[in-house]
Amino acid sequence: MNTTELGTTGEKISGLALGCMGMGTRADDETSFALLDRYAADGGTFLDTADCYAWWWAKGTPGGQSEELIGRWLARTGRRDRTFIATKGAGRIRDTDAVWPAGSDVADWGAAQFVGAAAGTLRTSLEGSLRRLGVEHIDLYYVHVDDRSTALEETLQTLADFVHEGKVRYLGWSNVHTWRLERIRSLCAANGWPQPVALQQQHSYLQRRAGLDHLSIVDAEQLDYLREREDLSLVAYSPLLKGLYDAPPAERPGHAGMGAYAGDAAARRLAALDAVATETGYQPGQVVLAWLAAQRSPRVIPLIGTTRVERYREAAQALDLELTVGQLTALDAA
């Protein structure tokens, strides 16, 4: 598996990240270990989880099952030194019964329900993650959901303390608007605090529909911001939009992944994508992953969330597809 640099840190991580959200809930140890073993055997190193994964698949729990499973896998394999672990804090829910039933889209949960990023809360969250994972440090620690009820100075000082204490190596942010991200970076620069090196947002080949107000989906302004900041990598979650691209064309308009992208622009992009898929002999979803991996401004790390080995293998095969200049131009121009 190809590697890529995390921001400008010099840290080399695999160019395809494996999302572990469903491990420990939707998938048991045997199924999850088989997938983690396959990913590691292919040279994969970048595992993504969160302390809240996945309460919405385990009613009556606060989450943490994914971290616990990864901890069991690390203990079983002894691969800690060869695994780059990303996890997140601030996204646990105060009262899961109040928002049950819920899907995995944080935008649906309500900002008041998140525990937030106050100093004490983050400290408790980090210590819990370290314990469940069975590790002494986290390689990449995200603020899972931007918390406007806590002063950024408090959050950023706490994160800086984590790095100073050796409990976290690098910092990131997720589900955040661009203006807030600039404020975060400015405060870090002014106070000598470590800068975030990764931004995890939903990002794919389709472009979000005009007028959509969404905290978590990359828009044109955010892409422009990232192009000017090579030290900030974009980790793209849900790049396949819940299987939208490989659905039969007639089923795409009503597909669960289409809502934020519906419109004439999406139709044109899907037509261009299908044409390249036919030309290359790859599935449309694989072409999307190859297109994302080919991006250089900004550099993008696709994050695949699955619990099935065969689905992972399909995604990994996309890294073998090298799109031509003509194909990339046709996809970009649609």
N, C-alpha and C positions, 0 to 999 in steps of 0.2 A: 504494500500500500504506500502511495506517495505521502510525503510529509509536507507540512507547511509551517511557516513561522507564526507564532502567536504575537501579533502586533509587531513591535520591533525589539522584543525581549531577547531574541536569540534562541528561545525555547522552540524546539521542533516537536510538533504534534501531528498525528495522522490527519490526512486531508478529508477524512470522513469520520465524523463523531457519531458515537452510538448512544442514543437516548434510552435510558433505563427506566422510564416512568412506570411501565407496566410490570416490571419484575418484582416478584414478591406478592403481587395481588392477582393480576390477570394471568401471570405465568408462575408456576412453581419452581423450586430449586432445580430440578432436573432439566426442565425446558430452558430456563434462564441460563444455567451453567453451560448447556450445549451451545447457546448463542454466543455467550461471552468467550468460550473456548475457541469457537470458529473465528470470531473477530480478532482475538489475540493471535491465533495461528496465521492470520492474513497480515499481521503486522499492525493491527489496530491498537491504539494506545489511549484514545480520548473518550472517557466515559462521562456521561452527563446525567445528573440526578438532582434531587432537591429534598429538603427535609419534610416537605408536605406530600411527597409521592407515596402512595396515591390514595388519599382518604376517600375520594369519590368512588373508588372501587372496593372499599372496605368500610361499610357503614359502621359508625360508632368508634372509629379510630381517628387519630390526628394525622396519620401518615407516618413515614419513616420506614416502611417496609422495603422500599427500593434500596435505601442506604444499608439496611441490615443485610439484605441479600448480597449486595456487592461486598460487604464485609466478610460474609461467609465464603464467597468465591475467592477473595484475596487470601484468606487464611488457608483455603484448600490448595491454592495454586502457588502461593509464594511470589506473586507477580507485582507486589506493591511498587517496587522500584522501576518496573517497566510499564506502569499504568499512570496516566495523567487523569486525576479525578477532579471533576468540576461538580460542585453542589451549590445550593442556594439557601439563603435565609430570608426572613421577612414575609414569606408567602403562606405561612400556616394560617388556619382559620380559627377565629376565636370560638365560634359556635357552629360546628358543622351541621347540626340539626336545623339551624336557621336557613341554610342554603341548600338543603338536601331535597330532591336529588339534583345533582349538578354534573355537568360534563367537565372536560379538562381545560376549558377556555377561561383563563383568569379574568377576562373582561366581564364575565357573567356573574362574578361572585360578590361584587360590591366592595368598594374600597374600605368601608368602615369595618368589614369583617376580618381584614388582614391584621395579624399581630403587629406588623410594622417593623421599623428599623431603628427604634430607640436603642440606646447603648445597652441597657440591661437585657432587652429582648434579643438583640443580636448576639450578645455574649452567651445567653442560654441556648440559642439556636445553634451556634457554632459548636459549643461543647457537646450538645446532643448529637450533632452530625459526626464529630470526631469519634464519639463513643460507638455509635451504630456502625460506622465504617471500620472501626478498629484500627485507626491510623493516628499518627502523631501530627500530621499536617494535611491541609487541603491544598491542592495545587492551584485551583481557580475557584474563588468564592464570589458568587453573585449576590447582589441585592435583587431578590426575585421580582418584587413589584415596588415601583417607586412610591415612597411614603412622604406625602406632603404635610402630614401632621407633625412630623419630627424635623427639627432644624437640621439642615444638611451638614452643618458644622459638627453636630453631635454624631451623626452617622459616620461621617468621613474620619473623624478623630478615632472612633471606635475601630473602624476598619484598618486604619493606620497602626493602631495598637496590635491588632491581630498579626499584621505583617511583622512588626517589630518583635513580637513574642515568638515568631517562627511557627505560628499555627496556621498561617495562610501564606502562600507564595505570591499569587497574583490576584487582582481584583477585577470584577466585572459588574455590569448592570444589565437588567432585563426589564422589558415592559415599561419603557420610559420615552417621553417626548424629547425631541431634539433640543429645545430651549433649556430643559432641565439638565440634559447631558452636558451642555456647554457650561452651565452654572457649576455643575459638579467638577468639571475639569478646571475651571477658573479658580475655584476654591482650593483644589489640590495644588495647583501651581503656586498660589499665593502663600500657602501654609507649609509647603514642602511635604505634603502627604503623597503617598503612592497613587499614581493615576490608574484608572481602570484601563485594562488592555483588551477587553472583550465586551462587545455589545451583543446580547442574545435577543433577537426579535424574530417574529414570523416573517419569512421572506421566501419568495418563489419566483417562477418565471412570469406568471400573470401579475399584472399591476393592480393595486387596490383601486376600486371604483371611485370616481370623482365624488367629492363631498363627504366621503366616509370619515367620521371622527373615531379613530381607533388607537388606543394606547400602544398596542403590541405589534402592529403591522408596519413594516418599513414603507415610507412614502418617498416622493422625489426629493424633498428637502433633506431627509435623513441620509439618503444615498449621496447627495451632494456634500453633506457634512463629512461623511465618512471618506469620500474621495480625497479630501484635503487633510486627512489625519491617518497616515499610514500606521501609526502606533496603536490603532484601535481596530481589531479584527471583528468582522461581522460573523457571528455564529447563527446560521439560519435554521430556525426550527420550523417544523411542518412544511418542508419544501415540496412535498408531494400532495399537499392539500387533501389529506384523507383519501387518497386513491383517485382523485378527480381525473388526472391526466389519462389514466389507463381505463377509465370507464368508457363504455360505448358512447359515441358522440351524441346519440339521441338522449342519453341519460344525464349528460353533463349539466344542462341548464338547471335541473332540479337537484343536483348533487349537494350533499351537506357541505362540501368544501367550497362551493361557488359563491355563497352569499356576499362575501366582501369583495368579490372580483367581477360580478356579473355586469354585462354590457357589451356594446359593439367592440370595444377594444379587446375584451377577452376572446370574443369570437375570432377576431383577426389573428390574435396570438395563437390560439388553439389550432387554427388552420395552418399557420406556419410551422408549428410544432409537429403536427401530423405529417406534413410534407417531409420534414427532416427525418422523422421516425421511419417513414416508408423508404426514404433514400438510404438510410444507414442500416436498416434491418433491426434496429433496437426499439424497445417500447417507448412510448412518449414520456413516461416518467423517468426512464433512464436517460433520455435526451436532456430532460430538465436538470438532472443531477450533473451530467457532463457539462451543461451550459453554466451552471453555478460554479463548478470546480474550475472552469476556464476563466472566471472573472478575476481581473487583476486590479480594478479600480472601482469600488474597493475589493480587496481580497475577501472571499467568502468561504466559510467552512460549513458545508451542509451537515445538518444533524438529523440522522435517521432514527425515528422512534418505532421500534418493532419488538415483538417477543418471539418472532418466528425465524428460524434459520433460513428457510427458503426465501423469505422476503428480504432478509439482509443480503443474501447472495445475489439477488436481482439488483439490489442497490449497488453492491460492490462491483458488479460487472460493468456498471456505468462508468467507472473510473478507467476502464480500458478503452472507452470511446473518446477519440480525439477529434473533435469537430473541426472542420475546415474553416478557413477564413470566410469563405462564401456562406457556409451554413450559419456561422455565428452572426454574420452581417444580416442574413435573412431573418434570423430569430430576433435580433435587436431592432430591426426596422419595422417589424410587424405592428 
